[in-house]
Amino acid sequence: MEWSKGQLVYSKQGRDNGNAYVVLKKEGNFCFLADGRKRTYLKPKKKNFKHLQATHWVSTEIEEMLSAGKIPTDVKIREFINNHRSNI
């Protein structure tokens, strides 16, 4: 599956198993994730792709902000995760 900025993903491994995140940036085999609470935009979590479960939900608003070099607010990230968590 192709990974994209603003995509909702779930952790499959580690202490954060089952937690939902939004992809902020891709770098090699890793991506940087935020959940808007513990892991904010300014302090993202670095995680290997093979430890993540991708979903088909992508926030176009967050994706556009990241592509334009703007910083998405943690409130927007939390809202997106909360709105789509039950749809999985």
C-alpha atoms as a printed R data frame, in Angstrom:
   type eleno elety resid chain resno       x      y      z
1  ATOM     1    CA   MET     A     1   0.000  0.000  0.000
2  ATOM     2    CA   GLU     A     2   1.164  3.514 -0.787
3  ATOM     3    CA   TRP     A     3   1.695  5.657  2.289
4  ATOM     4    CA   SER     A     4   0.728  9.328  2.151
5  ATOM     5    CA   LYS     A     5   0.864 12.363  4.376
6  ATOM     6    CA   GLY     A     6  -2.289 12.839  6.414
7  ATOM     7    CA   GLN     A     7  -3.113  9.112  6.365
8  ATOM     8    CA   LEU     A     8  -4.609  7.421  9.430
9  ATOM     9    CA   VAL     A     9  -2.534  4.440 10.600
10 ATOM    10    CA   TYR     A    10  -2.538  2.065 13.571
11 ATOM    11    CA   SER     A    11   0.469  0.726 15.431
12 ATOM    12    CA   LYS     A    12   0.877 -3.079 15.262
13 ATOM    13    CA   GLN     A    13   3.967 -3.443 17.466
14 ATOM    14    CA   GLY     A    14   5.443 -1.982 20.623
15 ATOM    15    CA   ARG     A    15   4.033 -0.291 23.700
16 ATOM    16    CA   ASP     A    16   1.753  1.809 21.552
17 ATOM    17    CA   ASN     A    17   0.119 -1.253 19.936
18 ATOM    18    CA   GLY     A    18  -3.380 -0.318 18.734
19 ATOM    19    CA   ASN     A    19  -2.880  3.447 18.930
20 ATOM    20    CA   ALA     A    20  -4.030  5.616 16.035
21 ATOM    21    CA   TYR     A    21  -1.702  8.145 14.389
22 ATOM    22    CA   VAL     A    22  -1.542 10.461 11.389
23 ATOM    23    CA   VAL     A    23   1.442 10.237  9.031
24 ATOM    24    CA   LEU     A    24   3.359 13.536  8.939
25 ATOM    25    CA   LYS     A    25   6.434 12.617  6.921
26 ATOM    26    CA   LYS     A    26   8.057  9.627  5.191
27 ATOM    27    CA   GLU     A    27  11.788  9.000  5.320
28 ATOM    28    CA   GLY     A    28  13.188  5.756  3.936
29 ATOM    29    CA   ASN     A    29  11.568  2.821  5.756
30 ATOM    30    CA   PHE     A    30  10.322  5.087  8.527
31 ATOM    31    CA   CYS     A    31   7.576  7.601  8.953
32 ATOM    32    CA   PHE     A    32   6.927 10.281 11.529
33 ATOM    33    CA   LEU     A    33   3.576 10.116 13.299
34 ATOM    34    CA   ALA     A    34   1.443 12.337 15.507
35 ATOM    35    CA   ASP     A    35  -1.667 11.703 17.548
36 ATOM    36    CA   GLY     A    36  -2.243 15.282 18.731
37 ATOM    37    CA   ARG     A    37  -1.935 14.358 22.402
38 ATOM    38    CA   LYS     A    38   1.249 12.651 23.587
39 ATOM    39    CA   ARG     A    39   2.859 12.790 20.156
40 ATOM    40    CA   THR     A    40   2.384 16.283 18.778
41 ATOM    41    CA   TYR     A    41   3.476 17.742 15.466
42 ATOM    42    CA   LEU     A    42   6.562 19.208 17.130
43 ATOM    43    CA   LYS     A    43   7.456 15.893 18.846
44 ATOM    44    CA   PRO     A    44   6.481 13.126 16.381
45 ATOM    45    CA   LYS     A    45   7.033  9.408 16.814
46 ATOM    46    CA   LYS     A    46   9.427  7.694 14.392
47 ATOM    47    CA   LYS     A    47   8.196  4.223 13.468
48 ATOM    48    CA   ASN     A    48   9.043  1.591 10.863
49 ATOM    49    CA   PHE     A    49   6.398  1.015  8.164
50 ATOM    50    CA   LYS     A    50   6.317 -2.724  8.854
51 ATOM    51    CA   HIS     A    51   5.042 -1.973 12.380
52 ATOM    52    CA   LEU     A    52   2.046  0.002 11.092
53 ATOM    53    CA   GLN     A    53  -1.374 -0.950  9.753
54 ATOM    54    CA   ALA     A    54  -2.518  1.492  7.070
55 ATOM    55    CA   THR     A    55  -6.121  2.563  6.551
56 ATOM    56    CA   HIS     A    56  -7.732  4.124  3.512
57 ATOM    57    CA   TRP     A    57  -8.632  7.304  5.438
58 ATOM    58    CA   VAL     A    58  -6.599 10.376  4.469
59 ATOM    59    CA   SER     A    59  -7.208 13.905  5.717
60 ATOM    60    CA   THR     A    60  -6.971 16.145  2.665
61 ATOM    61    CA   GLU     A    61  -6.839 19.200  4.932
62 ATOM    62    CA   ILE     A    62  -3.808 17.915  6.867
63 ATOM    63    CA   GLU     A    63  -2.187 16.627  3.670
64 ATOM    64    CA   GLU     A    64  -2.515 20.032  1.982
65 ATOM    65    CA   MET     A    65  -1.132 21.849  5.023
66 ATOM    66    CA   LEU     A    66   1.900 19.540  5.192
67 ATOM    67    CA   SER     A    67   2.536 19.849  1.436
68 ATOM    68    CA   ALA     A    68   2.370 23.645  1.692
69 ATOM    69    CA   GLY     A    69   4.871 23.659  4.569
70 ATOM    70    CA   LYS     A    70   2.296 24.748  7.133
71 ATOM    71    CA   ILE     A    71   1.952 23.190 10.570
72 ATOM    72    CA   PRO     A    72  -1.340 21.377 11.229
73 ATOM    73    CA   THR     A    73  -2.693 22.014 14.707
74 ATOM    74    CA   ASP     A    74  -2.841 19.175 17.180
75 ATOM    75    CA   VAL     A    75  -6.573 19.853 17.523
76 ATOM    76    CA   LYS     A    76  -7.061 19.109 13.796
77 ATOM    77    CA   ILE     A    77  -5.055 15.895 14.131
78 ATOM    78    CA   ARG     A    78  -7.096 14.767 17.164
79 ATOM    79    CA   GLU     A    79 -10.402 15.625 15.443
80 ATOM    80    CA   PHE     A    80  -9.465 13.603 12.365
81 ATOM    81    CA   ILE     A    81  -8.427 10.583 14.437
82 ATOM    82    CA   ASN     A    82 -11.539 10.743 16.636
83 ATOM    83    CA   ASN     A    83 -13.891 11.122 13.665
84 ATOM    84    CA   HIS     A    84 -12.484  8.127 11.794
85 ATOM    85    CA   ARG     A    85 -11.492  5.775 14.608
86 ATOM    86    CA   SER     A    86 -14.972  4.213 14.807
87 ATOM    87    CA   ASN     A    87 -15.211  3.759 11.013
88 ATOM    88    CA   ILE     A    88 -12.512  1.086 10.894
